[in-house]
Structures are given as C-alpha cells and as structure tokens.
Amino acid sequence: MNKYISILIFLLLFVSFKDCCGYNIENQEGMDDFTFSSDNVLLVTEVKGTVEIYPGGGDERVLLKTGDTISLKDILKTEEESKVKLLFSDGSVLKIAPDSSCELNTCEDGIELKVSSGKIWSNIRSDRKNKIVFVTDSAGFRIKGGEFELEASNKETILTVSSGEGEFSNSSGFVSVKEKTRYSATSGKAPSEVKKISEDEMKFTWANFGNPRVMVVIEELNLDKPNLVSAMESAINSALSDAYYYLVDPVQINTIRQSDEAKKGVAGDLLSAATLGKRLQSDIIIIGKVETEYVGEMQTSQNKIITSQARCDIRVVISDTAQIILAKKLTEKGTSLSSESAGMKAIEKIAREISKELVWEIPVKYTVVSNSHRAIQLVITDCNFASRDRIIQYLKTIPCVGEKVYPRSFENSIAILDVEYIGTSESLSDELMKIGDPGVEITGITMNRIDFKVKSEK
C-alpha cells in the first residue's frame, strides 16, 4: 500500500500548470508537459540490493523500491552491496553508496541532507533556486552547483570536488572549495585541502549506476555540405559521458549511419529510430538533424563579416516503445570571415545549449516513463509447465504486479508471459532473482522485456 501511495503522490507532483513555481520542460512531444512542483520530495529511480527507509524518522521500516519517494524527515539506509539513485525536481541527481545512512530535512538555505555515515555522489544544477546543504557529524558543505563525492564517518569527512563551487565548513573554520580538489574535515579541526586530484581520480566509477544506455545519431549539414564528424553529435556524447551515461560506441553507430532506418529516423520516423536503438541495445536514442544557411554579410573598415544561421530538430526516443520523451527545435546565428566558418560557429552554439539541457532533462523525463504502469514481457527458457506456474504464482505476490500476469505462449520449453508492472524492468528483474523455487538466471534486460532461464536442478 505504501508503494501505491508514494507513486500517487509523485504523479500528483508532476501536474503541470503555467503559473506554478517549479521546473518546467518545454518544446517536447509525446508526453504532457509537467512541473515537479516540490523540492521536498526525491524520486527513487533505481534500487540495487536492500535499501530501507524509516518514514518521518520513526520506527517503521519499509523496503525501498524504484518509484517510491523520499520526503522530509525520512531516514534512508543502504545495506552492504546495496545502493540507490535519487532524483531532485530539477534533474539534479543523488546516488547513495552501500553501508550509508542519510536523512532529508529543510534548512534556511533550502534543503539539507544529513549524511550520518557512508558515501554519496551528487551532480547539482548550478541554476537551482533552492540550495542544497550536505551535513555530516564533522562538517557541512554548501554547493552552488557541480559534481562531488562525499564520504562520512563519525570522525572524518572526505570531500572530493570534480566541478563547481561551494563552501566546506565546521565550527572551527571553512574553506572555499575548488574543482579537481580533495578536502578533509574532522571535529575540532577546520577543513583543509588534501590534494589536487587527477583526471583518473575524478572518474567516480560507481556514479554510472542507474543511468540509461544512450546512442546519438545526428545528421549535420553546413551550407548543404555534410560534416563527416558531427560537432553536435560529439558535443552531446561528451556531455552525456561526463554525466556518466552509458554510451553506444560511435564506431558501432557508423555502421548503421547510412541505413534506411537511420535516414528515416533522422527525418522523423519514430519506429525507424526505435529500431536503430534496439539494434544497438540502447535504452534511448537521440536523433535528428542540424543544418545551416547563409544569412548575410556586413562590410567593416577591415573585413567582410558573414553571418550564417543553424537550425536543429532533435528528438529523444525510447527504443522499446518508440515514444518521444523530449523534442528540441533551436536556431542560432554565427559570424565569421567565411560562411562555412560562421555556420560551424552557429552549430557549436546550438550544440552547447542542447548538450547542457539534455543532461538535466533526460533523467526527469526518462524516469516518468520508466516508472509509469507498463507492460513487460518475460521470456523464460529451459522451462516446464510446473516451473512456469510457480513463477506465475510468485509474480502475483509482487505488490506492483498483483493479478496482472498474462500467459501468452508455451512451446519448446520457452514460456512467454506479459506482466503489467509499475516500475522499471530492472527493478522487476531484482524481484525475479528472489524466486527460490525454481531458481532463475537473468540473461537479458531491456526497457520492456526480461529474458531469463530456469536453472537446472542438481
């Protein structure tokens, strides 16, 4: 029951109306516009292992699942080899590592997250209206936006800042933090810089947890001439990589770039775009076109300044459903001594703007789609009738499934079931792994399908 109440609260928070304060995403198709109107609630977008929540800081213990929400005063704890990804209303992300304990509160600056123990990673928007303060037993960290990792024990707090600005302080003093730097603070001793960190040390490898796999296909024409290497595609890939998205290798994308599906997808055919995404096993495909045209020129005392304009039409599509979650149409102008150079400057302007927006907007939109009521197909191999029936009975005990299990076919030891589920296929696969009889092994997961086999009895 708590699960359904949490999801209902979350969906209500996403009701859109123009005069409501909050974060509004525009220029999109395929979904209703929405506003995530409260910053006092965090959405759980991915859970691995056992994560507990104590609502309101009380004694009641609830196991957290994808699609649940974290509210003020809630205490969250992750067990060994468990972690959770949380989403703020503006797309800012918080990930909590194993063996950690946190509590969400309000403070004078906005939101306070108390980290009693363990480790967190976060990427915060620099243009947030409400600031976020991270507090431990030995220090506090106010960030203006950026990426960092914070590790807390009862004696020491270690802060590693990859990007952004802020203040790291306690009762003994403070230090203004800089990017690519690690700091330490202990009770009774002011925070201090430990060392500058290298590019390799800034790669928080666990920060990619819960992120979708993305492929980017952009056709780029500068004054009707194709650019062999798309500046926009490269910029989007770079921004998503920096935000720890899983990316399809551009070398793989080059093998399908001239296919009929790619050409149709670039032109706006959603089914073709989705076909490409599924072929290269991506959850999301970002696809579209950017092109430039000559606008005019102006003679100065020394040079002739030429202006070109770039236009782009980009769509973000769910591979398994061919559903648009974002659509962007932008124009920008560039000036230079040649029309080609002016065109490239215009493309680069759009690329920077689009890349920045996608990093923050994809998590919000993808999360809404991922946690809506969806049909997920289960394909079970090495299965007999008895095993299939036990799996069906187990599925009906899962709170977000209930009676909505529909057997479709059974042939050559392969059973196919359709399940209506609130949550992601990843969270449902975690539930399936808990089946004791028969034991199962997951062999493949996409957004709307789970492949697994029944383990042979020894």
Summary of the structure (lengths in Angstrom):
residues: 458
radius of gyration: 24.3
end to end distance: 38.5
largest distance: 87.6
contacts: 1551
relative contact order: 0.09
helix: 23%
strand: 43%
